[in-house]
């Protein structure tokens, strides 16, 4: 099941200010692939993206998977994607 990326304006402030929607989508896909690589046994994974006139690159190890998950959540939020929460059930 694929997610449809909504049409959103690029962020004007914060970590991802200046990035286009396409750049955010590319960074999200790269971060997700890096997490998959880490979780399936790769020792390190690198995520990089261009922002303004510079580039940013971060290398993650298996111990950093929590930070990588946080980056993915931030990118999803910048793109207007929301993670689905489990529905709680209460029995009285």
N, CA, C and O atoms as CSV, one atom per row, in Angstrom:
chain,resi,resn,atom,element,x,y,z
A,1,UNK,N,N,0.838,-1.160,0.000
A,1,UNK,CA,C,0.000,0.000,0.000
A,1,UNK,C,C,0.895,1.239,0.000
A,1,UNK,O,O,1.718,1.397,0.901
A,2,UNK,N,N,0.754,2.091,-0.961
A,2,UNK,CA,C,1.610,3.257,-1.031
A,2,UNK,C,C,0.905,4.473,-0.467
A,2,UNK,O,O,-0.318,4.590,-0.535
A,3,UNK,N,N,1.698,5.379,0.094
A,3,UNK,CA,C,1.158,6.611,0.621
A,3,UNK,C,C,1.208,7.671,-0.456
A,3,UNK,O,O,2.162,7.734,-1.232
A,4,UNK,N,N,0.187,8.498,-0.504
A,4,UNK,CA,C,0.185,9.620,-1.419
A,4,UNK,C,C,0.731,10.815,-0.671
A,4,UNK,O,O,0.223,11.183,0.388
A,5,UNK,N,N,1.757,11.415,-1.221
A,5,UNK,CA,C,2.350,12.593,-0.606
A,5,UNK,C,C,1.462,13.786,-0.941
A,5,UNK,O,O,1.271,14.099,-2.116
A,6,UNK,N,N,0.915,14.458,0.073
A,6,UNK,CA,C,0.058,15.598,-0.214
A,6,UNK,C,C,0.875,16.760,-0.773
A,6,UNK,O,O,2.078,16.863,-0.538
A,7,UNK,N,N,0.203,17.624,-1.511
A,7,UNK,CA,C,0.865,18.815,-2.013
A,7,UNK,C,C,0.960,19.795,-0.858
A,7,UNK,O,O,-0.056,20.254,-0.337
A,8,UNK,N,N,2.170,20.109,-0.465
A,8,UNK,CA,C,2.387,21.020,0.658
A,8,UNK,C,C,3.399,22.070,0.260
A,8,UNK,O,O,4.173,21.885,-0.679
A,9,UNK,N,N,3.384,23.163,0.978
A,9,UNK,CA,C,4.393,24.207,0.778
A,9,UNK,C,C,5.637,23.798,1.541
A,9,UNK,O,O,5.540,23.188,2.605
A,10,UNK,N,N,6.801,24.127,1.011
A,10,UNK,CA,C,8.024,23.810,1.744
A,10,UNK,C,C,8.074,24.584,3.061
A,10,UNK,O,O,7.533,25.686,3.143
A,11,UNK,N,N,8.708,24.032,4.084
A,11,UNK,CA,C,8.799,24.724,5.370
A,11,UNK,C,C,9.543,26.049,5.228
A,11,UNK,O,O,10.528,26.142,4.496
A,12,UNK,N,N,9.063,27.070,5.931
A,12,UNK,CA,C,9.719,28.375,5.877
A,12,UNK,C,C,10.585,28.615,7.097
A,12,UNK,O,O,11.338,29.588,7.137
A,13,UNK,N,N,10.493,27.751,8.086
A,13,UNK,CA,C,11.345,27.869,9.263
A,13,UNK,C,C,11.677,26.474,9.766
A,13,UNK,O,O,11.071,25.487,9.349
A,14,UNK,N,N,12.632,26.407,10.654
A,14,UNK,CA,C,13.006,25.125,11.240
A,14,UNK,C,C,14.140,24.455,10.479
A,14,UNK,O,O,14.763,25.050,9.599
A,15,UNK,N,N,14.385,23.233,10.834
A,15,UNK,CA,C,15.503,22.462,10.289
A,15,UNK,C,C,15.456,22.340,8.780
A,15,UNK,O,O,16.499,22.373,8.127
A,16,UNK,N,N,14.275,22.199,8.215
A,16,UNK,CA,C,14.150,21.925,6.793
A,16,UNK,C,C,13.767,23.159,5.971
A,16,UNK,O,O,13.335,23.026,4.826
A,17,UNK,N,N,13.920,24.344,6.538
A,17,UNK,CA,C,13.620,25.581,5.808
A,17,UNK,C,C,14.493,25.668,4.568
A,17,UNK,O,O,15.693,25.397,4.615
A,18,UNK,N,N,13.879,26.045,3.469
A,18,UNK,CA,C,14.626,26.195,2.226
A,18,UNK,C,C,14.633,24.960,1.353
A,18,UNK,O,O,15.039,25.028,0.194
A,19,UNK,N,N,14.193,23.834,1.883
A,19,UNK,CA,C,14.135,22.614,1.084
A,19,UNK,C,C,12.822,22.572,0.310
A,19,UNK,O,O,11.769,22.925,0.843
A,20,UNK,N,N,12.886,22.151,-0.919
A,20,UNK,CA,C,11.671,21.971,-1.708
A,20,UNK,C,C,10.963,20.694,-1.259
A,20,UNK,O,O,11.543,19.860,-0.564
A,21,UNK,N,N,9.716,20.558,-1.663
A,21,UNK,CA,C,8.962,19.348,-1.343
A,21,UNK,C,C,9.659,18.132,-1.954
A,21,UNK,O,O,9.741,17.079,-1.322
A,22,UNK,N,N,10.157,18.277,-3.173
A,22,UNK,CA,C,10.867,17.156,-3.805
A,22,UNK,C,C,12.118,16.772,-3.022
A,22,UNK,O,O,12.421,15.588,-2.873
A,23,UNK,N,N,12.846,17.770,-2.520
A,23,UNK,CA,C,14.043,17.480,-1.727
A,23,UNK,C,C,13.666,16.787,-0.415
A,23,UNK,O,O,14.361,15.873,0.029
A,24,UNK,N,N,12.563,17.223,0.203
A,24,UNK,CA,C,12.099,16.570,1.428
A,24,UNK,C,C,11.705,15.125,1.156
A,24,UNK,O,O,12.026,14.234,1.942
A,25,UNK,N,N,11.011,14.890,0.049
A,25,UNK,CA,C,10.609,13.527,-0.308
A,25,UNK,C,C,11.837,12.653,-0.536
A,25,UNK,O,O,11.872,11.506,-0.091
A,26,UNK,N,N,12.836,13.183,-1.222
A,26,UNK,CA,C,14.063,12.418,-1.485
A,26,UNK,C,C,14.792,12.115,-0.180
A,26,UNK,O,O,15.285,11.003,0.008
A,27,UNK,N,N,14.864,13.099,0.728
A,27,UNK,CA,C,15.527,12.887,2.012
A,27,UNK,C,C,14.778,11.842,2.839
A,27,UNK,O,O,15.397,11.015,3.508
A,28,UNK,N,N,13.445,11.882,2.790
A,28,UNK,CA,C,12.646,10.897,3.518
A,28,UNK,C,C,12.906,9.494,2.987
A,28,UNK,O,O,13.096,8.560,3.767
A,29,UNK,N,N,12.915,9.340,1.677
A,29,UNK,CA,C,13.175,8.011,1.100
A,29,UNK,C,C,14.564,7.527,1.463
A,29,UNK,O,O,14.752,6.346,1.756
A,30,UNK,N,N,15.548,8.427,1.447
A,30,UNK,CA,C,16.918,8.039,1.787
A,30,UNK,C,C,17.014,7.649,3.266
A,30,UNK,O,O,17.686,6.677,3.607
A,31,UNK,N,N,16.350,8.396,4.132
A,31,UNK,CA,C,16.376,8.082,5.565
A,31,UNK,C,C,15.689,6.744,5.835
A,31,UNK,O,O,16.170,5.951,6.645
A,32,UNK,N,N,14.571,6.495,5.162
A,32,UNK,CA,C,13.881,5.220,5.341
A,32,UNK,C,C,14.749,4.061,4.854
A,32,UNK,O,O,14.797,3.012,5.497
A,33,UNK,N,N,15.428,4.238,3.732
A,33,UNK,CA,C,16.296,3.179,3.225
A,33,UNK,C,C,17.477,2.965,4.167
A,33,UNK,O,O,17.907,1.830,4.376
A,34,UNK,N,N,18.002,4.046,4.734
A,34,UNK,CA,C,19.101,3.918,5.696
A,34,UNK,C,C,18.660,3.116,6.909
A,34,UNK,O,O,19.413,2.278,7.405
A,35,UNK,N,N,17.441,3.365,7.395
A,35,UNK,CA,C,16.929,2.606,8.537
A,35,UNK,C,C,16.774,1.129,8.176
A,35,UNK,O,O,17.121,0.250,8.965
A,36,UNK,N,N,16.259,0.866,6.996
A,36,UNK,CA,C,16.132,-0.525,6.544
A,36,UNK,C,C,17.505,-1.183,6.495
A,36,UNK,O,O,17.667,-2.319,6.941
A,37,UNK,N,N,18.489,-0.476,5.957
A,37,UNK,CA,C,19.848,-1.023,5.875
A,37,UNK,C,C,20.398,-1.334,7.263
A,37,UNK,O,O,20.996,-2.389,7.476
A,38,UNK,N,N,20.196,-0.416,8.205
A,38,UNK,CA,C,20.689,-0.650,9.563
A,38,UNK,C,C,19.990,-1.841,10.208
A,38,UNK,O,O,20.625,-2.685,10.841
A,39,UNK,N,N,18.681,-1.893,10.038
A,39,UNK,CA,C,17.912,-2.952,10.688
A,39,UNK,C,C,18.162,-4.326,10.066
A,39,UNK,O,O,17.890,-5.351,10.692
A,40,UNK,N,N,18.676,-4.347,8.843
A,40,UNK,CA,C,18.934,-5.634,8.197
A,40,UNK,C,C,20.409,-6.010,8.206
A,40,UNK,O,O,20.833,-6.904,7.475
A,41,UNK,N,N,21.197,-5.316,9.046
A,41,UNK,CA,C,22.555,-5.768,9.262
A,41,UNK,C,C,23.682,-4.896,8.773
A,41,UNK,O,O,24.840,-5.191,9.068
A,42,UNK,N,N,23.405,-3.838,8.042
A,42,UNK,CA,C,24.495,-2.953,7.631
A,42,UNK,C,C,25.052,-2.270,8.881
A,42,UNK,O,O,24.295,-1.920,9.786
A,43,UNK,N,N,26.343,-2.083,8.931
A,43,UNK,CA,C,26.958,-1.499,10.119
A,43,UNK,C,C,26.728,0.005,10.208
A,43,UNK,O,O,26.527,0.536,11.300
A,44,UNK,N,N,26.756,0.693,9.077
A,44,UNK,CA,C,26.526,2.137,9.063
A,44,UNK,C,C,25.687,2.498,7.847
A,44,UNK,O,O,25.650,1.760,6.862
A,45,UNK,N,N,25.020,3.629,7.927
A,45,UNK,CA,C,24.253,4.163,6.808
A,45,UNK,C,C,24.414,5.670,6.827
A,45,UNK,O,O,24.498,6.275,7.896
A,46,UNK,N,N,24.457,6.279,5.659
A,46,UNK,CA,C,24.631,7.712,5.546
A,46,UNK,C,C,23.420,8.325,4.865
A,46,UNK,O,O,22.927,7.811,3.861
A,47,UNK,N,N,22.948,9.434,5.427
A,47,UNK,CA,C,21.848,10.198,4.852
A,47,UNK,C,C,22.382,11.585,4.561
A,47,UNK,O,O,22.999,12.209,5.425
A,48,UNK,N,N,22.149,12.079,3.343
A,48,UNK,CA,C,22.611,13.422,3.008
A,48,UNK,C,C,21.563,14.124,2.167
A,48,UNK,O,O,20.785,13.491,1.453
A,49,UNK,N,N,21.559,15.454,2.267
A,49,UNK,CA,C,20.661,16.264,1.446
A,49,UNK,C,C,21.247,17.652,1.306
A,49,UNK,O,O,22.051,18.090,2.129
A,50,UNK,N,N,20.835,18.338,0.254
A,50,UNK,CA,C,21.285,19.701,0.001
A,50,UNK,C,C,20.289,20.661,0.625
A,50,UNK,O,O,19.079,20.458,0.533
A,51,UNK,N,N,20.802,21.708,1.262
A,51,UNK,CA,C,19.936,22.722,1.849
A,51,UNK,C,C,20.550,24.077,1.562
A,51,UNK,O,O,21.651,24.384,2.018
A,52,UNK,N,N,19.821,24.889,0.794
A,52,UNK,CA,C,20.356,26.189,0.427
A,52,UNK,C,C,21.606,26.007,-0.400
A,52,UNK,O,O,21.602,25.300,-1.408
A,53,UNK,N,N,22.674,26.647,0.030
A,53,UNK,CA,C,23.940,26.556,-0.699
A,53,UNK,C,C,24.862,25.470,-0.167
A,53,UNK,O,O,25.952,25.265,-0.702
A,54,UNK,N,N,24.439,24.775,0.880
A,54,UNK,CA,C,25.306,23.758,1.465
A,54,UNK,C,C,24.692,22.384,1.429
A,54,UNK,O,O,23.550,22.205,1.006
A,55,UNK,N,N,25.458,21.422,1.876
A,55,UNK,CA,C,25.005,20.037,1.963
A,55,UNK,C,C,25.131,19.580,3.403
A,55,UNK,O,O,25.978,20.073,4.148
A,56,UNK,N,N,24.302,18.654,3.785
A,56,UNK,CA,C,24.377,18.064,5.113
A,56,UNK,C,C,24.432,16.561,4.945
A,56,UNK,O,O,23.698,15.986,4.141
A,57,UNK,N,N,25.299,15.935,5.701
A,57,UNK,CA,C,25.448,14.497,5.644
A,57,UNK,C,C,25.634,13.981,7.063
A,57,UNK,O,O,26.435,14.520,7.827
A,58,UNK,N,N,24.891,12.936,7.412
A,58,UNK,CA,C,24.979,12.349,8.736
A,58,UNK,C,C,25.142,10.850,8.569
A,58,UNK,O,O,24.429,10.229,7.780
A,59,UNK,N,N,26.076,10.267,9.307
A,59,UNK,CA,C,26.291,8.824,9.272
A,59,UNK,C,C,25.733,8.224,10.558
A,59,UNK,O,O,26.019,8.702,11.656
A,60,UNK,N,N,24.936,7.173,10.406
A,60,UNK,CA,C,24.303,6.504,11.538
A,60,UNK,C,C,24.863,5.101,11.678
A,60,UNK,O,O,25.181,4.438,10.691
A,61,UNK,N,N,24.979,4.662,12.928
A,61,UNK,CA,C,25.323,3.271,13.192
A,61,UNK,C,C,24.089,2.602,13.789
A,61,UNK,O,O,23.080,3.261,14.041
A,62,UNK,N,N,24.172,1.324,14.010
A,62,UNK,CA,C,23.026,0.584,14.552
A,62,UNK,C,C,22.538,1.203,15.862
A,62,UNK,O,O,21.338,1.207,16.133
A,63,UNK,N,N,23.447,1.718,16.665
A,63,UNK,CA,C,23.075,2.319,17.941
A,63,UNK,C,C,22.290,3.615,17.753
A,63,UNK,O,O,21.643,4.079,18.692
A,64,UNK,N,N,22.332,4.210,16.560
A,64,UNK,CA,C,21.649,5.471,16.287
A,64,UNK,C,C,20.284,5.298,15.625
A,64,UNK,O,O,19.733,6.274,15.116
A,65,UNK,N,N,19.731,4.110,15.615
A,65,UNK,CA,C,18.476,3.905,14.898
A,65,UNK,C,C,17.353,4.764,15.472
A,65,UNK,O,O,16.445,5.145,14.734
A,66,UNK,N,N,17.389,5.079,16.762
A,66,UNK,CA,C,16.388,5.960,17.358
A,66,UNK,C,C,16.464,7.364,16.784
A,66,UNK,O,O,15.435,7.986,16.519
A,67,UNK,N,N,17.680,7.867,16.590
A,67,UNK,CA,C,17.867,9.191,15.986
A,67,UNK,C,C,17.389,9.185,14.540
A,67,UNK,O,O,16.798,10.159,14.073
A,68,UNK,N,N,17.642,8.106,13.844
A,68,UNK,CA,C,17.214,7.995,12.453
A,68,UNK,C,C,15.688,7.945,12.378
A,68,UNK,O,O,15.091,8.561,11.495
A,69,UNK,N,N,15.062,7.226,13.286
A,69,UNK,CA,C,13.595,7.202,13.339
A,69,UNK,C,C,13.034,8.601,13.618
A,69,UNK,O,O,11.995,8.978,13.075
A,70,UNK,N,N,13.721,9.359,14.461
A,70,UNK,CA,C,13.287,10.725,14.760
A,70,UNK,C,C,13.386,11.602,13.512
A,70,UNK,O,O,12.490,12.400,13.239
A,71,UNK,N,N,14.476,11.453,12.759
A,71,UNK,CA,C,14.628,12.200,11.508
A,71,UNK,C,C,13.495,11.869,10.543
A,71,UNK,O,O,12.934,12.763,9.909
A,72,UNK,N,N,13.159,10.591,10.433
A,72,UNK,CA,C,12.071,10.166,9.548
A,72,UNK,C,C,10.766,10.819,9.987
A,72,UNK,O,O,10.012,11.315,9.150
A,73,UNK,N,N,10.490,10.826,11.289
A,73,UNK,CA,C,9.259,11.440,11.801
A,73,UNK,C,C,9.228,12.934,11.508
A,73,UNK,O,O,8.178,13.474,11.160
A,74,UNK,N,N,10.374,13.611,11.646
A,74,UNK,CA,C,10.440,15.045,11.364
A,74,UNK,C,C,10.216,15.324,9.883
A,74,UNK,O,O,9.515,16.272,9.528
A,75,UNK,N,N,10.804,14.508,9.022
A,75,UNK,CA,C,10.590,14.674,7.583
A,75,UNK,C,C,9.137,14.419,7.212
A,75,UNK,O,O,8.563,15.143,6.398
A,76,UNK,N,N,8.541,13.390,7.809
A,76,UNK,CA,C,7.135,13.105,7.546
A,76,UNK,C,C,6.257,14.269,7.996
A,76,UNK,O,O,5.307,14.630,7.301
A,77,UNK,N,N,6.560,14.855,9.141
A,77,UNK,CA,C,5.786,15.995,9.631
A,77,UNK,C,C,5.945,17.189,8.693
A,77,UNK,O,O,4.972,17.891,8.418
A,78,UNK,N,N,7.159,17.426,8.201
A,78,UNK,CA,C,7.397,18.538,7.280
A,78,UNK,C,C,6.625,18.349,5.978
A,78,UNK,O,O,6.250,19.323,5.326
A,79,UNK,N,N,6.391,17.097,5.604
A,79,UNK,CA,C,5.642,16.794,4.383
A,79,UNK,C,C,4.138,16.678,4.635
A,79,UNK,O,O,3.366,16.447,3.705
A,80,UNK,N,N,3.728,16.836,5.885
A,80,UNK,CA,C,2.306,16.743,6.197
A,80,UNK,C,C,1.813,15.325,6.373
A,80,UNK,O,O,0.605,15.088,6.389
A,81,UNK,N,N,2.721,14.381,6.504
A,81,UNK,CA,C,2.346,12.980,6.728
A,81,UNK,C,C,2.254,12.743,8.225
A,81,UNK,O,O,3.075,13.256,8.985
A,82,UNK,N,N,1.304,12.002,8.639
A,82,UNK,CA,C,1.143,11.677,10.050
A,82,UNK,C,C,1.252,10.177,10.221
A,82,UNK,O,O,0.690,9.405,9.445
A,83,UNK,N,N,1.978,9.780,11.240
A,83,UNK,CA,C,2.059,8.352,11.557
A,83,UNK,C,C,0.739,7.929,12.171
A,83,UNK,O,O,0.155,8.654,12.975
A,84,UNK,N,N,0.283,6.770,11.792
A,84,UNK,CA,C,-0.973,6.267,12.346
A,84,UNK,C,C,-0.721,5.681,13.715
A,84,UNK,O,O,0.268,4.985,13.945
A,85,UNK,N,N,-1.629,5.975,14.611
A,85,UNK,CA,C,-1.530,5.430,15.960
A,85,UNK,C,C,-2.448,4.228,16.103
A,85,UNK,O,O,-3.482,4.133,15.443
A,86,UNK,N,N,-2.056,3.323,16.965
A,86,UNK,CA,C,-2.906,2.170,17.242
A,86,UNK,C,C,-4.130,2.646,18.009
A,86,UNK,O,O,-4.056,3.568,18.822
A,87,UNK,N,N,-5.230,2.015,17.740
A,87,UNK,CA,C,-6.465,2.350,18.435
A,87,UNK,C,C,-6.514,1.559,19.728
A,87,UNK,O,O,-6.387,0.334,19.727
A,88,UNK,N,N,-6.698,2.268,20.825
A,88,UNK,CA,C,-6.773,1.610,22.134
A,88,UNK,C,C,-8.164,1.068,22.374
A,88,UNK,O,O,-9.155,1.681,21.978
A,89,UNK,N,N,-8.237,-0.076,23.018
A,89,UNK,CA,C,-9.510,-0.699,23.329
A,89,UNK,C,C,-9.589,-0.843,24.850
A,89,UNK,O,O,-8.660,-1.338,25.488
A,90,UNK,N,N,-10.695,-0.409,25.408
A,90,UNK,CA,C,-10.910,-0.539,26.845
A,90,UNK,C,C,-12.094,-1.455,27.103
A,90,UNK,O,O,-13.135,-1.341,26.455
A,91,UNK,N,N,-11.931,-2.341,28.032
A,91,UNK,CA,C,-13.016,-3.217,28.451
A,91,UNK,C,C,-13.446,-2.803,29.843
A,91,UNK,O,O,-12.621,-2.678,30.748
A,92,UNK,N,N,-14.717,-2.595,30.006
A,92,UNK,CA,C,-15.220,-2.154,31.319
A,92,UNK,C,C,-15.638,-3.331,32.157
A,92,UNK,O,O,-16.085,-3.154,33.291
